[in-house]
Amino acid sequence: MKLLFSGRTLALISGVVAISLVIGGAASYLLFPKSPATIKFPAITKHADLPRQPMETFAASLQTSLPSDNTSFVNSTCPTLSPTWVADENKKPGVKMTQAGWKALDLSAAEGSALWLDQTGVSCGAQVKIHAALYSSNNTPINNTPRTFAAWRIGYYNGAGAREVWRSTPIKLKRGVSTTAQAATRYNEANWPVVNTFTVGSNWTPGFYLIVSFSAFGQIENAAPLVVRSPLGSSKLVMMHSFISWQMYNSFGGRSAYLGPGLDGISDPDERSRVVSFDRPILGSGSYSIQRDAIPFVQFVEKQGLNVDEETDLDINNWPSIIKSYSGIIVGGHAEYFTNRMFNTFVAGRNIGTNIALLGGNTSYWQTRLEPSKYGADRHAVMYRFATEDPNTNLSQVTIEFSNYRLNRPTNLISGEQTSGVHVYGSLKPISIPAWLKVSKQTAISGLTTDSEVEATTLNVAQPPNVHVMYSGVLAWRDAASHKGIKKTPVGQVDWIAYPSGSALFNAGLSTWSCQLSDACIDLPFNQSAQALIRSITLQVLTLWQTPKVGLSLQ
């Protein structure tokens, strides 16, 4: 984990590994702008502990059914997509960016302006409100020239990486500040005015968008993510973007679900937010995760000409029935935070034959819950981390690890693996390459960067049978001195599973996997041969996973 003071000037957070072991898998980077000393907040009220639960067995999980939708699902009103829509989209002119420009882009700190949106996922015809203000992460002087906002659709576009579909007129902004709830929950918000409302037009091709703020000189100052949903089943695969995880790592105002400023202004895990709000700009590790996980994946699949529909994790939480319209569901990058409904949706998905591709690591580690803010439903994500602190003791709501003995639903129920190491590096050697995967049986996945989070198989009653380990390696801790006396050895593995329903699962088991798909990756690059291998494996998996119940034919 790293501490952001200015741009990408980073310093190690002392005691970081100890913190990681306490709160579970943490992001590859924890980026924080400078934060002033804070007031003293009320102490967290604790209560009696929750009883231990028996571990859910894999056999029992086969009875998990798809949760009912929270509300009646309303399909996207966007026009029907043609079978060649990605190829057609790539012919359109892109923005004036290059892959090198995307790699150099730093959205982790806002210097000039910042924004947030009142929605995360929409369809054509929706009206989206932009809340924005003049803002500096590092309290530097800000010029008050008007700012402009634009909607960029992320894709390939011959290497440009995005296409602009809308732009505002210049808008005069007022200075904005962050506000922190004067309660034990310690959440930050930006109660900023609506400065613009745009309508998602029928010409907005569904996909992943960034709503970008520009200075008067054309410099990108901040961005907010938005998914425009496709009509159900427009493609055979659907991608779930991890908006909840991005907010957990969002350090706007100096607080995330991991750290906050103590009375002396130094980052302190006790001062973390127990509730994180969507009603604020995304900065620090939150924006870094978008650049590391979402953008490279989308640019890669559209470069390959693959049709993939896109949804948010909040969409999957509210409407689990979405997955029934697809042969496979994809998770890119670091989807660390799941609701109970999301967890059940993935377990039920592999029970009904939905293929799953997890292109990250540390997946579904923490159980969170969603609550409303004054701006709408599901605008607050709750994360106490300790059962004795969370006032909600309902086992489907309490915010602790899924593998915690009070829940005892290990994540290998879904992926066949559990988190084995955080901030590790090294290489994974080929173990058993299946016949269906056309790659060299000698090439290793080497050069794992020092901020990788990895998973490995676990021998317990939740472990699915017939987990096939393709790559495996004993790795090294990045902060070795902090791990003296810790007997656990980090092991990274890549696996695949054919489930009884016929569904197939591919689990990359590496938090840095998706980023290596694109030359726009802002993380450190793996070995070149490893990058080529990762891209080949991903393309083959996504191609095969378009076949319903593909596990029936894999060997």
C-alpha angles and dihedrals in degrees: 000000000000136000119228118215101159128357103316097336098133136186132182118259108233115243091013097146092052088053091048092053091052099048099031128233110010129192120276087248132024105198120189131178118219112289129197122234111279138218122263110267127206115275119257110261112233129205140185117307123258120248123258116262126212112254112264109245125223089240091055091047090061087074093058110118130200112276116243117253116269091226135004108289115241112201122230115274092211116120118272112271121235120233088253098046096123092051089047091049092052090059091063120095116266132211122275095272134113132203087258089052092053090049091053095044112113116196095161093099128036114219109180108001140010136188146188133196129228091226138042103194127027143157131226114298094032120132115225124196122217115211108195145157143168105278141168122196090203099039093248121155115279126207112227099221114137119276128220127215128208138180114231120190109213115228140112106278095174092308098314089108097213145037124217114230102168140016131186128222115256111288128201110229133199125225112273133203135191120248124208122209109249091228140086090270090070096197124168125222139173108224091193127156125259104258099176140008119203131187120228102235128216086246091063102104108222115257144084117330137186117208100210132199118213132197120232086264094056096257117146107240105171142345139204124205124237132176120211105203123227122224105274114277096013086136133020093241131053126201121213115210116208104232092155093056091047090056093048088059094040108118099188108150092016097287134099133159086275110044143009137177116276124213088280093050093249117130111265128182090213088062094057120126114262088198123037122202131220087205095090140063118277113245140155117017091354093066091036089058091053090053092044101044114018105036098048092047095050093045090049098050093046091048086056091049093242118155109227126166117216133219136166124246087245088059091052090047093052099037112028088168087077091083093061088072093061140066091218144011122215129205115195125201126334110359094165099151123064132167117230088254091054091049091051091046092058093045090048090045093061088044092058095043103266111149116229130205117188107192096182142040141253087042120181093356100145129043110223133173133215127232134177127261126201087270097058150297122320094014095126125060115198125216121165094155093205122077092214091058100045110090090207108077097176105126091226091052109032111113107233136108115299087230093052109121089241088066102016096192101134116204091237085080084078107024106023088238142073131210109281105171142011121204097010134143141192137085139305117219124212111261110168117355110194122232091244092061111078102205137113113284090214104051115103128208094243134170098044105183121244094253096058120131113206142192134210139184118276127207104228138113091270093060113111116233121249098029105172113210110208100175131016139169143167106240138199128242114246091217097041095165090060091054098058109135094018108123096195113108115205114236125185123203140175115208147171132205136194108210125209091254090060095254118134128215128202117191118189089189091201123105090208096052100098094048091060091061094079137045084226090071110133093201122086111281123250121229109300093243089051091051091051090048093050091050093049093048092047094049092049093047093048091047094049094041089065087076111088113247090359090171089079090069102037123102 
